[in-house]
C-alpha cells in the first residue's frame, strides 16, 4: 500500500466501533485519477463511495484508501462516513446503479466495495469539487 496521502479522519475523533456485526462503514473520499490510470485525462475527479466490513472506522478508512489507490486513483480529501446496514440503507437508486442495500450486502460478502461517481475533466465547477 502506498503511503497515506491524507490525514485520517478517524485519527481526529474518538475511536468509532461498530455495534453490530451486520453493520458496515460507508466512507466517502474525494479522489483524482493518477497519471497512467484508465481515467486520467477524461475524469477530473470523483466522489468514491466505499462500503467496508470492518470493526472500526480507522480500519475502514485505511481499506477505502487502499481500494481507491488500487484503482489508479489518488485519495485527496475525506468527505464523510456513517455506519449502515442492509435493512437501514437508503434504497433510492436508478436502474443503472446498484442500490445502497445491494452495496452493503456486497461489502458483507466481499469485505468491501467502492463506487466511483466521477465528473469530467472540464466540469464547470471543477475547482469547487476538490
C-alpha positions, 0 to 999 in steps of 0.5 A: 500500500502506498503511503497515506496521502491524507490525514485520517479522519478517524485519527481526529475523533474518538475511536468509532466501533461498530455495534453490530456485526451486520453493520458496515462503514460507508466512507466517502473520499474525494479522489483524482485519477493518477497519471497512467490510470484508465481515467486520467485525462477524461475524469477530473475527479470523483466522489468514491463511495466505499462500503467496508466490513470492518470493526472500526472506522480507522480500519475502514478508512485505511481499506477505502484508501487502499481500494481507491489507490488500487484503482489508479486513483489518488485519495485527496480529501475525506468527505464523510462516513456513517455506519449502515446496514442492509435493512437501514440503507437508503434504497433510492437508486436508478436502474443503472446503479446498484442500490445502497442495500445491494452495496452493503450486502456486497461489502458483507460478502466481499469485505468491501466495495467502492463506487466511483461517481466521477465528473469530467475533466472540464466540469464547470465547477471543477475547482469547487469539487476538490 
